[in-house]
Amino acid sequence: MGTGNYTTVTEFIILGFTEDTTTCIILFIVFLGIYVVTLLGNISIIMLIRSSPQLQTPMYLFLCHLAFVDIGYSSSVTPVMLMGFLREETSICVAGCVFQLCTGVTFGTAECFVLAVMAYDRYVAICSPLLYSTHMSPRICILLVGMSYLGACVNAWTFAGCLLSLSFCGPNRVNHFFCDYSPLLKLSCSHHFTSELIPSISSGSIIVVTVFIIVLSYVHILSTILKMSSAEGRHKAFSTCSSHLTTVTLFYGTITFIYVMPKSSYSTDQNKVVSVFYTVVIPMLNPLIYSLRNKEVKEAMRKLKARTHWLS
């Protein structure tokens, strides 16, 4: 990794949160529980959508991919973090660190794009219902999902390219609980301004574009809802958007803090806390938000339980 004869680092040491044994045991139990709930919740959402005829719509296709992305996002970080709680020292090879960074960036970026696509889907459904089947045809839905993953891969390649251009010839102790770009950048002995600027521009551009799509979609949605004469119609329209708005607020609030704000404006400990929230906690909350706040999902769950009970 790096260039010339300067590359002496063959592995990185992940420092994690704390060295206190009791605290590590408590955190291991807490985060293991969160990870199990994340896997069960998102897998359940995927299985429910695939097995329920009433959920075979573009909105729930995108929700299915959101659940898949959440599983990947959490799984790219949590296993390494859990190992750190059980070991005095967690080491990861350079290739493994690059792979973890790439998978984390890929799934995190994909979540941005999928949330933007979901906002556009709600815009078409509420503002142009007569054109919904045309504008959100299966072909267009597949295209939108494919572009989301492609954009995520391009952003990950940007991070990987900048990381692979650096040399690591000194300290190898990463002050984080996973291989994130910013703490790795601090360890480089060939630091270039462009290595910090390019990933920030790439991530910042994606955040700005997707937030613009989401905000513009909801401005039109709100305008359409306020023009509705039926109170029941307004309530139904709002209810289909509430889960998505909650997810958007939680996710974008945290990633903006990490990837847009200047690095000097917050400490490493603050970075760790916020990173835990968007990589570990939010993937657990998303299926809970959609299952508790979405009437169609709750109805599908009720029918599935009734069918299961009848078969047993």
N, C-alpha and C positions, 0 to 999 in steps of 0.2 A: 504494500500500500504506500502511496506517495511516490516520490521520484528520487533518482540518484541512490547514494549509499546512506541516506539519512534514516531509513526505515529500520528501527530496532524493536519497536513495539509489536509483539505478536498476539497479545491479548489485552483486554481491558478488565479492570476490577470495578464492579458495580458496588458503590458504597451503600446504596439504599437509604433508609430513613434514619435508623438508629442502631447502636451497638448494644443497647441494653437488652439482656436476654428476656426478661419478663415482658417488656414492651413488644419485643419481636414475636413472642408467643401469642400475645393478645391480638396484634395486628395480623398475624398469620390466620388465626381463627376468623377474624372479621372479614378479611379479604377473600379467604377461601369460601366463606358463606356467600359473599357478594358475587363471586365468580360462578358458583353453582347456580344461584338464582338467575344470573345473566344468561347462562347456557340454557337452563330449563325454560325461562321466560321467552327467549327469542326463538328457540326451537319449537316451543308450543305455538307461538304466533305463526310460524311458517307452516307447521302441520295443520293448524286450524284453517288457515287461508286456503291451503291446497285441498282440504277435505270438505269445505263448505261451499255449495253452489252459489249461495247468495253473496259470497265474497269474491267471486270471479269477475272483478272489475279492475280497471287501471289503478285506481286509488290503492287497492289492496295488493296489487302486483308490486307497486312501489314500496308499500309497507313491508312486504315480504323481503324485498332486497335491502331495505333499511335494517331489518332484523338480522339478515345475513352479514351485512357490513358491521353491525354491532358485535356479533360473535367474533368476527375476524379481528376487529379493533381491540377488543378486550383480550383475546387470545394472543395477540402479538406482544402484549405487555405483561399481563397478570402472571403467567407461569414463571417467568424470570423473577418477578417481584416476590412471589411466594417462596421460591428457592432461596432468595436472599434472607428471608426471615429464619430459615432453618440452618444456614451456614454462617460461619464466621466471616468467610470471604467468598463472594460470588464472582467467578471469572468467566469471561466469554471471549472467544477468539474474534479476531478482527473481522473475518468474513461473517461470523454470526452476528456481530454488532451491526454491520452494514445491512444484513438481511432483516434484522429486527427494525432498524430505522426505516427501511424501504416498505416493509409490510405495514408498519404503523402509519406512515405518511399516505400509503395507498388507500387504506381503509378510512383514515380520517378525511382525506380529500373526497373519496367516494361518498361519504356521508354528507358533505357539503353539497355536492351535486344532486344527490338523491333528494335531499330536503328542498332544494330549489325546484326540482322536477315535480315534487309533490305539491308545492305551492302553485305552480303553473297548472297542474291538473285540477286543483280546486278552483282556480280562476276560470278555466274553461267550463267546468261543471256548473258554476254558479252564474257566471256572466254570459255564457253562450251555450245554454243547455241543449238547444236544437242542433248545434254543430258538434256536440261532444263526441258522438260516435265517429265523426269524420276526423276531427282534430286529435283524438286520442284512440286511433285505431290500433289494433295489435302490432302492426308494422311500425307505427310511430312510437309506441311504447317501448318496443324492443330497441329501436334506434336511440331513444333517450337514455335508456339504461346502459346500452353499449357505450355511448358517448361519455356517460358518467364514469364508467370504469376506465375508459381510455384516457380521459383527462386526469384521473387519479394516478394512473401509471406514468404519465408524462411528468407530473409534479414529483412523483417519487424518484424518477430518473434524474430530475434536476438536483434533488438533494443528494442522491448517490454520486452523481458526477462531481459535485462540489466536494463531497467528503473524500472521494477517491483521489482528488487532486492535491490533498493535504498530506503532509509528512508528520508522523508521530515518532519522535525520537527521545522523548523524555518521560514525564509523568504519564501513568496509564490508569489513574484512579478516577473514575467517572462519578462526579458528585450528583448522582440521580439514582432512580430506581430502575431505569432502563436506558438503552442507548438513544438518547435524544440528541438532536443536532447541536443545540446550543452548548451543552457541557462538553461535547466532543470537540467542538471548535476551540474551546478554551485550552485544550490539551495539545493542540497542534503547534509544531515548531516552525511551520511555514505558513503562518496565518496571512491571508490576503483579504483586503477589504471586499473584493468581489465574492469571496467565499461566504461572507455573511450577507452581502447585499442581494445576490441572485436568489437564494432560497426565500428571503424576506419578500422580495418583489413577486416571486412566483406565488407564494402562499397568500400574500396580501391581495394580489390581483384576483385570485380565485375567491377569496372571502368577499371582496368588493363586488365582483360580478354576481355571485350567487345571492348576496344580500340584496343587491339592486333588483334582481328578478323576484325575490320573495317580497320585498317592500312594494314594488310596483304591482305585483299580483294582488296583494292584500289591499292596496289603495283602491283598485278597481272592484275588488270583492266588497269592501266596505261601502263604496258608493252604490253598488247594485243592491246590497242588502237594505240600505237606508231608504231606497226607493220602493221597496216591497210594501204593499198595502196590508198584507196579512202578517199578524204578529207570530202566528205559528210558522209561517214560511221563514221569517227572519230568525226565529229561534232554531229551526232545523238547519238553516244555512250556517249560523254561528257554531252550532254543535259539531258540524263536520270539520270545522277549522280549529277548534279549541285545542285538540290533542297535538296537532301539528304546530300550532303557535307556541305551545308550552315547550315542545321539544326543540324548536328553533331558538327560543330565548335561552334555554339552558346551554345548548351546544355552542352557539355563536358567541355568547357572553364569555365563555371560558377560552375558546381558541383565539378570540381577539386579544385577550389579555396576554396570551403566550406568544403569538406570532406577529402581532401588529405593534404592540407597545414596545418602546425602546428597551433593550435588555438591561440598561442601567437603572431603570425606574422601579425594578422589583428585585427582591433577593432570591437566592437559590431555593431557600425553604418555601417561599411563596410559590415559586415555579413548581416545586414538587406537589404542593397541596392542590394547586389548580390543575396540574397534569393528572393527578389521581381522579379528580372530578370528571374530566372529559374523556379519559381513557378507560376508567373502571366503573365509576358510579353511573354516569349517563347511560351507557349501554345496558345497565341493569334497570334503570328507570323507564326507558322507552317502552318496553312491552307492558309495564305496569300502567303507564300513562294511557296507552292506546286501549288496554283491556278494561280500565276503570272508567274512562271518559267517553268511549265510543259505543254508542247504543247498538250498532250493527255487529260489532265484535262480541259484545256481551250477549246479544241474542243468538249469535252463532255458537257461542260457548254453551248457552243453555240448551240449544237443540242437540249439540254433540253429547252433552251429559245425559240428556233424555234418551237419545239413541243408544248410548253405551249402556245405560241402566236397563233399557228394554231388551237389549241383546244378552245381558247377563242374567 
